[in-house]
Each structure stands twice: as structure tokens, then as C-alpha cells.
Amino acid sequence: LARDPERERQGVRVLYVSPLRALGNDIHRNLEIPLAGMEEVSRRTGGPSPDITTGIRTGDTPQRDRERLVRRPPDVLITTPESLYLMLTSERAAATLATVETVIVDEVHALAPNKRGTHLAISLERLAWLTGRPFQRVGLSATVRPPERVAAWLGGQEGGRPRPIRVIDAGGRKEIDLTVEITVEDLADLSDESIWPSVFDELHELVRSHRSTLIFVNNRRLAERVAAQVNARAGETICLTHHGSISREKRFEAEERLKRGDLPAMAATSSLELGIDIGSIDLVVQVESPKTVTSGLQRVGRAGHLVGETAVGRVIPKYRPDLVDAAAVARGMLRREVEETFVPEACLDVLAQQIAGT
């Protein structure tokens, strides 16, 4: 975009699709810094300003901002699969996407194996019809197997033939320091409730002994409970929560504080699992087994998110079957044995919904 200063400002050029709103917010923030740097260089050297504009359109975006995005489309638009679908069903919003040249789908492993991904795939074909010409599709993931199958899903077909695809393996493997920790002497003869005091004590100690800790749990109620218990032991608020039921403002504030490094801990559900780039996090704790190698790697990967740093993770099981599950998943994580991705086919219910939407 910077090399094309004469571009016409009539619509979106790059569409960035993120499966999580928090990830979309993070990408938007991470674009602002290099763009501001490019503007500064232009001012110092007297060269032409790149003047690249960005925007974000998710379920959190206020109506007035959505109208502004239609009136003045940005060069780069960050959105979610659901918001893309809604834009395609609006004639005015869809018109801003007719100029798209590149679509980047982040964390494709979270979309390809389910009907949410099927829905997105149909939206991309509607977008292809809208643009009237081919656009480049880029899929990103650190945990996908086999990549050729997912690439074929993302590429789709045209005229009954698969579009040409290319798989690029960066080859990097992040070092992981992973431990499964039991918080009591013996998991036998423990009820579900009697294990929790020791778990909360351990979480408090881990938070106090690290700069910034991200605690993953498997449901929203437990996220609230963990934060409350850690704060009670600390005698102050050192842990906030992050999940889909929290207001946009509170979620965004918590993300900002975590990125700045002035929040000691955050208890989160899968709402912070994918791709969030927070360099200050030096420990990820998973309460209960993450259930899958893919999810475990994504969550632990939030720690040490800087080049050359090791991702440090701790898994705290609650009872004996959970310990067996956690041990098996941890072994798979250390071996990078990511689960195979299977793409659903012939989802006529999703197709019917898209047809109704047109």
C-alpha cells in the first residue's frame, strides 16, 4: 500500500479476518505503531506520506463508527467472520469491499474444522463475486495439520476447479517450559470443593512470583471465581477477568493494562487464546486440562511472546482423571502432536442461511 501512493481512496484494499474480537483489537493496535513510524519518517525526510488508514468492524463497534467506515472506507479493515457476513448483506457496506485485493484469515485452525468456518468460506465466495476478480487469500496459523487440507479449504474453487494454493512453513518452533503441577499431596479422597483452596493458594503464589500471569480456565464462572479468590488472598485487586460476557469497555481496558505490563494477572476463557501479542506475560497457567494439544499450545504460547524467549506454562489438574488428561495433552504439546483438522462438507444449513441473507 505504501508503494502505491496514487491509489484511489474508494474502498477497502486489505481485509483482515480474525476469529476473536480481542485478537482483532490487538492487530489494530499493532498496526498503529509502524504506521505512525512511517509517517514520522516521511515528515523527517520530506518524502511522500504513505497515509495508510486502518479500521476495525466487530460486534463491539458502535453504530456511528460503522457508518463512518462506510462513508470513508479504510485501506485496511479488520473484522470477524460474523461482521463480514453482515457487511455483505448491506448494499452500502458491501460496496466498500468491492475493491478488496487481499484477504488475511488469521488462526485458520480455529475456523476450518467447524461450521463457523463454513460460513466464512461462503462469505469469501460472495466477496469474490462482489469484487469480480481474484484476490489473494492468506491463512495464518501456528497449529494446523495438515496444512495442505486447510489451504485447499481457504482457497476454495472457481469454475469447479480448486484455486492454486501454496503452503509456506516458517519452520520456527517456540521453546516451551511446561509442567503439570498438583497442589496437594494426594488427589485421592478429595471432593471437587476441597481441592480449590490449594489451587487458589498456588495461583496467588505464582502471580506474586512473576511479572505478568495469564490464567486460563474453561468457563466464565470459574474465571470470575479465580480472580475473586486471588484478589482476596492478595488483599488488593491484582487479577481481572476477561470473557465474552464482560462489556467492551472493561475488556478493552483489561487488554490495555495487560499489554502495558501494569496488571499482575488476568483470568480468561478462550477469549484470549488466539494470537494475542503481549510481550510482558512471563507465565501462563491453565486450570484443568486444556483438552486439546492445539488449545494448550495456543494458550501457553501467549507467554514469552518475544523473539527467542521461552513460553512458560503450568497446568493445574483438579482430580485424578483430569491429571491423566492433562499429562497426555502436555506430552502431546511437548511433541507438537497437533490434532488433525477435518473440514466439514455439504453443510446445507449454512448455505441456506447465506442464501436467505442475500
N, C-alpha and C positions, 0 to 999 in steps of 0.2 A: 504493500500500500504506500509506503514511504517513497518508493521509486517511481510512483505514478502520480506526481503532483497535479497533473492536469485532469485527474479523474472527475467524472461528473457526479455531483452530490445528489443523486436521485434515489438511492436506496441502499440496503444492506449489502455489503460485499462478502463479509465473513460471518457465518452463523456458527456459534459455539453452543452445543447442546450438552448440558450437564444433568445427570440423574438426580442430583441433590441441590437444593437451593443454597445450602451453606457453601458447597463447592463452587457454585456459580458466583456467589458473593466474593469468594476467595480469589477466583480467577480475575474478576473485575478489579479488585484491589491490586492484584499483582501486575495488571496491565497499566495501571495509573503511573507507577514509578518509572518504568522505562520510557513511557510516552512523555512524561514531564522532563526526563533527562534529554530526550531527543529535541524537545522544544528549547531547552536551555542551550544545547549545543548550537542550534540554529541561530539563537539570539547572539551568542558569542562570536560565531564565525560569519554572521551576516548572510548565511545561506537561506534557501527557501524553507519555510516551516512545513513539517510533514502534516500538521493539523489533522491527525487521525482521531476520529471520535469513537467513543465506546458507549454502550448502553446495556442495561440488564432488564429482562422482562420475565418475571416469575409470578407465582401466586401471591407473593408479598408486595408486588409493585402497585402503588396507589394508582387509581384511575387517571388522575391528572398527568402522572408520568407516562402512563400508557398512551394517552392522547399525544403527548409531546413526542414520543418515539414514532408515532405515525406521521405527525407533521414534519418532523426533522429526523429522518432515519439516521442512525449512526453507521459508521463504516463497519464496526464490529458489534454484533448483537449477541449477548449471552442469554440463553434461555433454557427451559426444561422441555421434555417431550410433550407434556400436557399443555404448556403455554404455546408451543409451536403449533399444536393442533388447533388451539383457539384462534391463533393469528390466521391460520389458513381458512378458518370458517368465516372470517370477517373480510369483506371485499377490500376495505381501505387498508387494513393491516397486511393482508396478503400481497397487495400491490407493492409494499416496501420490500418484499422478499424476492421479487421477480429479477433482481439484479445480483442475486447470490452467486458467487463463484467458487466458494469453498465452504464445506460443512465439516466441522470437527465434532465428533461424538466422543466425549470423554467417558472413561470407565465402562467400556463396551461390555465387559464381562457381567456387569450388573443389569444389562438390558437384554442381551441376546437370548438368554435361556427362558424368558417369560413373556407373557402377553403384552406387558408394557413395551417391550422391545418390538413386538409385532406391530403394535400401534404406531410406534415411531417409524418403523420400516415403511408402512403405508403412507405416513405423513411425508417421508422423504420422496416417495414416488409422486405424490401430489405436488410437492415442491419442484420436482424435475419437470412435470407437465407445465407448471406455472412459469418456470424460467425459459422453457422452450429450447434449452441447450444443456449439454452435460456440465456438471460441476464436480469438482474434486471432493471426495469423501475421505476423511481421515479418522480412523478409530484409534483410541489410546487405551492401554491397559498394562498394568504390571503383573496381572494374574489372569491369564487366559490360556486355555488349552482345549482343542488345538487351534492355533491362531488362524490357520487356513479356513476352517469352517466358519469362524466368526467373521473373517474378512469377506467371505462369499456372501454371508448374510447382510453385511453392511453394504456391499457393492450392489446387491440386487440384480435384476435382469432388465434388459431392454430389447424389445422385439423378440422375446422368447429366448434370448441368449444371455448368459452371465456377463456382466461387465468385467473388463480386465482389472485384476487386483494385484497388489504386491505386498508381501509381508516383510517388514523390517524389524529385526530383533536387535535391540540396542546392546544386548549381551551383558549388561550390568547385573550384578547380584548383590543386594544390600546385605551387609553382615548383620546377624541377629543374635542378641544375647537373650535367650528365652529360658525361663524357669517356671515350673509348676510348683506352687507353694501351698502346703497345708498349714492352716492357722491353729490347729490343735494337735495334741499328742496322738490321738486315735480317732478316726472318723466313725468307728463302730459305736453303737448305742447312743448316737446323737440324734435329737429331733431336728426338724428344719429350723426351729426358732433358736435352739441352744447354740448353734454354730455362729449366729450372727454377731454377738458381742465380740468374739475373737476376730471375725472378719473386719468389723469396723475399727477395732483397735489396730489391726495390721495396716489397714488403709490409711489411718491417721499417721502412723509412724512412717509409712512410705512417702506420704505427701510432705511431711516435715523434713525428710532427709533428701528431698530432691527439689530442683528449681521449679519445675512445672510438670504436673502429673495429669494425664488424661485417663479417667476411669470409665471403662466401657461396661455397660450392663445390658441385659436382654429385653428390658421393658421400661416404660416410662415411670411406673410407680416405684420401681427399685431405684431409678436414678434420683428421684426426689428423696427417698429414704436414705440413700448413701450420703447425699450432700448434707442432709439434716444431721445425721449421726457424726459425720466427720467434723462438721462445724461445732456440734455440741462438745466433742472431745477437745477441740482447739480453743473453745471459749470465744471464738470470733468467726466471722464469715471468711473462710479460706477456700470454699468449694461452691461453685454454682452449677446449675443443671442446664442441659441442652437437649431438647427433643421437640417433636413436631407440634405439641400442644402449647408450647410457650409462644408468646407474642413475638412478632417480627422484631420489634424494638429491643426486647430483652435478649433474644437470640443473637442479634447483631452486636449488641453491647458486650455480651459474653465472648463472642468470637474476637472482637477487637481487643479486649483485655487479655485474652489468651495469646493473641499474636504479639502484643506489646511485651509480654512476659511479666506482667504485674498481677497475674492471677495464679495462685499456687496450684489450684486443682479445678477440674471440671468433670462432672459425672454426666455421661452422654449415652444415648442409644446409638443406633446405626446412622443417626442424622449427621454424625461427624466422621463416619467410617471411611469415606472415599476421598482420596486425593488432597485433603486439606493440607496446605503448606504452612506449618507453624514451627519454625526452626528452634524456638525456645523450649519445646517439650523434650524432656530427657527421660521420661518414663511413661509407659502405657501399662495399665493394669486392666485385666479382663476378669470380672467376677462371673463365675460359672464358665463352662466350656463355650468357646465361640461357635461350636458345632461344625464349622467347615474350615478347611485349610485356607481357602480363598478369603473368607471373612477375617480369620486370625491374622493372616499376612497383611491385609489392608489395615487392620486396626493397629497392630504393632508397628507398622510402617509409618504411623504418624509421629513416632519418636525418632530423634536424631535425623530430622528431615533436612540435613545439610550434606553437601558432598563429602564423602569419606567417613561420615560418622556412623556409629553402630546403633541400630534400633534396639532399645532395651525394653523387654516385655516381661510381665509377671502374670500368670494365670492362677486364680484362687478358686479351686473347686469347693462345692458346698457339702457334698455327700459322696459315698463310695462309687456309685455308678457315674456320677459327674466326674470323679477323679479319673476313672478308666477312660471316659470320653475325652477329657482334657489331655491326658497323656498321649492318646492316639493322635489327636489333632496336632499337638505340639510336635510330635515326631514327624508328622507329615509336613508341618511348617518348616522344620529344620532341613528336611529333604526336598523342599519345594514341590511336593506332590500335589499340585493344584488339581481340583476336581475337573473332570471333563465337562465341557459345555455342550448341551444338546439344545438345538434350536427348534421350538415348536412349529408345526406345519399345519396348513389348512385351517387356520383359526377363523372360521366363517363368522363367528360372533363379533370379532373385532372388525372384520371387513364390513359387516352390516352397520356397525356403529359409525364407521368412517363414511360410508355411503350416505347414511342419514344426515351426517354432518355437512355434506356437500349440498 
